[in-house]
Amino acid sequence: MDYKILDGKRISTEIKEEIAKEVERIVQNGGKRPHLAAILVGHDGGSETYVASKVKACEQVGFASSLIRFEADVTEAQLFEAIDKLNANPDVDGFIVQLPLPKHIDEQKVIERVDYRKDVDGFHPINVGRLSIGLPGFVSATPQGIIELLDRYNINTKGMHCVVLGRSNIVGKPIAQLLMRKAQPGNCTVTVCHSATKDIENYTRDADLIIAAMGSPGFLKGDMVKEGAIVVDVGTTRVPDATKKSGFRLSGDVVFDEVAPKCSYITPVPGGVGPMTIVSLMINTLKAGRKEIGF
């Protein structure tokens, strides 16, 4: 089967251009330039790369951005103090605390400390709750990016059986909620599979749409997918690769060479979901700056 690539890189570039024009219009009309702040703790390689790409995206769309750095031995109290300052700063429209955090810091307490009206990561229980009952709020960036990608390719998901592989709070659960909505993309029958699911291939072989978000490199193989399926690979695990200068390469949850020939659409890794995640954060920051959610 001739498959089509869901090109997150190309779509994210289009969206950034749209946001940049909107920011220009806001500023020309005397409005405030949206401001995204980030807190980064320690020197995790993945987090460093991710935050750097967020800062770069802010420059590309014309946002103000600021980065607050702490060493890995920062106390919870110090981190809370920084969050409280950002919550109270009227110039900061939205901010993120880059995860994962060191073991001595309670991530859930940190997430709940962020003002939900500035929670552009969409992790606060209020935003998660609003999503679950169909109220407007900030939706976490990766699931929102997947929905945007399906939408931009005009993929009609109504009536599809969607299998979500993974049940994380960041991807699995919210994308399941979004695909169940009475909306387009949405209106799917959703099955969520995870590490305790028996005979997982029985579910994946029946799926019209598979969202692979287990963080398990090469999990989804060719014999687990039916002809014509749409596959979205959220996995980005660093695996050792001596042929690369960095010593590693990014691996998705999908064995691309086996699965792609059976698909109608598939995302690559890298260049699929990753760029859409970054641009979704920009979308959320623009919404925060325009106060358009109406909290």
VOGU-3710 file (C-alpha; in Angstrom, 3 decimals, decimal comma):
1> mdykildgkr> 0,000/0,000/0,000  1,255/3,510/-0,784  1,391/5,317/2,523  1,428/9,062/3,115  3,672/10,697/5,693  1,987/12,864/8,332  4,663/15,559/8,180  4,692/17,299/11,554  7,688/19,385/10,581  5,908/20,951/7,594
11> isteikeeia> 2,605/21,489/9,428  4,325/22,999/12,482  6,142/25,469/10,194  2,787/26,518/8,668  1,250/27,014/12,134  4,254/29,025/13,364  3,883/31,336/10,370  0,181/31,798/11,210  0,991/32,554/14,876  3,751/35,014/13,888
21> keverivqng> 1,277/36,972/11,734  -1,231/37,033/14,592  1,411/38,268/17,068  2,431/40,998/14,627  -1,200/42,091/14,387  -1,623/42,113/18,191  1,506/44,248/18,669  0,597/46,649/15,828  -2,792/47,172/17,475  -1,113/48,113/20,754
31> gkrphlaail> -1,529/44,746/22,434  0,987/42,877/24,575  3,450/40,433/23,053  2,716/36,954/24,505  5,333/35,814/27,034  6,223/32,168/27,726  8,497/31,306/30,643  10,135/27,970/31,445  11,712/26,538/34,585  14,465/23,988/33,955
41> vghdggsety> 15,950/21,943/36,790  19,279/20,143/36,371  20,969/19,151/33,121  18,975/16,246/31,673  19,965/15,970/27,986  16,433/15,452/26,679  15,036/18,320/28,756  17,857/20,668/27,665  17,126/19,917/23,999  13,384/20,278/24,454
51> vaskvkaceq> 13,596/23,617/26,296  16,070/24,985/23,728  13,621/24,130/20,934  10,817/25,884/22,843  12,928/29,042/23,224  13,764/28,922/19,493  10,067/28,489/18,599  9,214/31,553/20,732  11,725/33,605/18,704  10,242/32,316/15,432
61> vgfasslirf> 6,680/33,339/16,337  7,588/36,641/17,991  6,873/35,711/21,631  8,858/37,021/24,562  10,453/34,142/26,459  12,404/33,678/29,652  14,241/30,705/31,135  14,766/30,164/34,852  17,423/27,557/35,643  18,101/25,637/38,841
71> eadvteaqlf> 20,678/23,009/39,676  19,425/19,482/40,434  19,815/20,035/44,204  17,184/22,827/44,298  14,763/22,437/47,199  11,026/22,066/46,737  10,550/25,342/48,649  12,857/27,221/46,244  11,016/25,802/43,258  7,627/26,751/44,740
81> eaidklnanp> 8,903/30,295/45,318  9,873/30,592/41,622  6,471/29,228/40,543  4,651/31,663/42,842  6,578/34,594/41,306  5,589/33,524/37,786  1,969/33,036/38,882  1,952/36,610/40,212  3,828/38,228/37,303  1,254/39,895/34,993
91> dvdgfivqlp> 3,749/40,021/32,113  4,067/36,203/31,987  1,073/34,734/30,129  2,024/31,098/30,444  4,836/28,983/31,814  6,017/25,423/32,079  8,083/23,489/34,586  10,077/21,041/32,477  9,601/17,416/33,540  11,029/15,062/34,731
101> lpkhideqkv> 12,177/16,623/38,000  14,756/15,208/40,447  13,457/12,422/42,704  13,375/14,587/45,868  10,743/16,904/44,347  7,073/15,892/44,234  6,050/16,452/40,588  2,332/16,409/41,347  2,714/19,169/43,963  4,652/21,226/41,405
111> iervdyrkdv> 1,968/20,715/38,741  -0,759/21,802/41,173  1,251/24,849/42,284  1,105/26,337/38,760  -1,842/28,728/38,253  -4,157/26,758/35,945  -4,784/29,958/33,941  -1,062/29,978/33,035  -0,726/26,186/32,754  0,121/26,030/29,044
121> dgfhpinvgr> 1,357/22,442/29,493  -2,231/21,447/30,334  -1,196/19,280/33,308  -3,113/20,995/36,138  -6,064/18,931/37,468  -8,447/21,784/36,601  -7,407/21,721/32,936  -7,456/17,914/32,883  -10,943/17,947/34,417  -12,216/20,543/31,954
131> lsiglpgfvs> -10,968/18,406/29,061  -12,755/15,336/30,435  -16,154/17,050/30,415  -15,661/19,014/27,204  -15,043/22,494/28,623  -12,420/24,793/27,078  -9,035/24,745/28,776  -5,382/24,132/28,087  -4,875/20,711/26,502  -1,500/19,062/26,953
141> atpqgiiell> 0,738/19,753/24,002  1,392/16,314/22,504  -2,270/15,197/22,303  -3,278/18,606/20,963  -0,505/18,351/18,365  -1,769/14,947/17,223  -5,320/16,297/16,824  -3,994/19,302/14,879  -1,986/17,008/12,584  -5,004/14,781/11,824
151> drynintkgm> -7,108/17,889/11,236  -4,627/19,539/8,858  -4,526/16,369/6,757  -8,359/16,332/6,653  -8,538/12,840/8,133  -12,158/12,136/9,043  -11,997/10,031/12,223  -15,758/9,702/12,774  -16,669/6,105/13,618  -13,064/4,900/13,610
161> hcvvlgrsni> -11,817/2,373/16,151  -8,811/4,044/17,741  -6,366/2,071/19,878  -4,195/4,127/22,219  -1,069/2,297/23,397  -0,164/3,807/26,760  -2,108/5,396/29,620  0,125/8,265/30,759  -1,381/11,489/32,076  0,628/13,423/29,490
171> vgkpiaqllm> -0,376/11,543/26,313  -2,430/8,342/26,626  -5,334/9,547/28,752  -5,793/12,999/27,161  -5,586/11,755/23,556  -8,221/9,120/24,403  -10,479/11,893/25,764  -9,938/14,075/22,689  -10,686/11,270/20,241  -13,925/10,427/22,090
181> rkaqpgnctv> -15,247/13,999/21,830  -18,181/14,904/19,599  -15,857/16,779/17,272  -13,652/16,425/14,230  -11,118/14,922/14,714  -12,930/12,791/17,267  -16,108/10,713/17,394  -13,947/7,582/17,669  -14,538/4,380/19,586  -11,439/4,348/21,782
191> tvchsatkdi> -9,641/1,392/23,355  -6,751/2,165/25,711  -4,145/-0,597/25,978  -1,164/-0,712/28,347  1,465/-2,980/29,885  -1,166/-5,172/31,587  -3,326/-5,655/28,460  -3,508/-9,300/27,388  -3,139/-10,214/23,701  -2,564/-6,584/22,757
201> enytrdadli> -2,165/-7,464/19,056  -5,844/-8,487/18,918  -6,730/-4,855/19,599  -4,129/-3,258/17,346  -5,059/-5,482/14,358  -8,643/-4,225/14,618  -7,660/-0,542/14,840  -8,318/2,044/12,129  -6,121/4,494/14,034  -3,265/3,607/16,398
211> iaamgspgfl> -1,647/6,128/18,737  1,583/4,482/19,959  2,658/6,202/23,185  4,259/3,551/25,377  7,859/4,737/25,280  8,862/1,225/24,207  11,167/1,307/21,155  10,021/-0,870/18,262  6,957/-2,198/20,101  4,476/-2,033/17,214
221> kgdmvkegai> 5,468/-4,427/14,449  4,111/-5,059/10,955  2,052/-8,118/11,909  0,178/-6,080/14,551  -1,400/-3,645/12,073  -4,159/-4,066/9,495  -4,042/-2,798/5,924  -4,984/0,854/5,602  -4,490/1,777/9,259  -3,348/5,241/10,354
231> vvdvgttrvp> -0,409/5,095/12,783  0,801/7,972/14,959  4,127/7,253/16,677  4,629/9,303/19,838  7,708/7,388/20,998  11,021/9,247/21,210  13,436/7,043/23,134  17,185/7,555/22,900  18,823/4,262/21,919  22,595/3,717/21,576
241> datkksgfrl> 23,917/4,026/18,017  27,671/3,958/17,427  27,227/5,305/13,871  25,883/8,617/15,178  28,124/11,456/16,357  25,996/11,836/19,501  26,272/8,102/20,220  22,506/7,634/20,097  19,494/7,935/17,810  15,821/8,585/18,446
251> sgdvvfdeva> 13,630/5,521/18,176  9,854/5,507/17,978  7,461/2,897/19,363  6,802/1,684/15,797  9,029/-0,462/13,539  8,584/1,986/10,672  9,925/-0,180/7,818  7,527/-3,021/8,722  4,454/-0,976/9,587  4,530/1,838/6,990
261> pkcsyitpvp> 3,808/-0,359/3,905  0,503/-1,421/5,488  -0,588/2,116/6,399  -2,615/4,812/4,689  -0,878/7,453/6,868  2,021/7,263/9,321  4,174/9,717/11,296  7,973/9,511/11,086  10,348/9,733/14,078  11,777/12,318/14,210
271> ggvgpmtivs> 9,731/14,915/12,308  6,222/13,726/13,140  4,682/14,326/16,561  7,727/16,111/18,076  7,441/19,401/16,124  3,657/19,372/16,699  4,217/19,185/20,456  6,381/22,317/20,398  3,962/24,258/18,196  0,999/23,256/20,399
281> lmintlkagr> 2,738/24,935/23,303  2,904/28,070/21,138  -0,841/27,740/20,389  -1,584/27,487/24,128  0,627/30,488/24,904  -1,170/32,576/22,265  -4,514/31,576/23,834  -3,160/32,527/27,272  -1,918/35,876/25,971  -5,298/36,651/24,420
291> keigf> -7,142/35,391/27,529  -9,437/33,591/25,107  -10,286/30,507/27,167  -12,460/32,540/29,535  -11,475/31,043/32,883
//
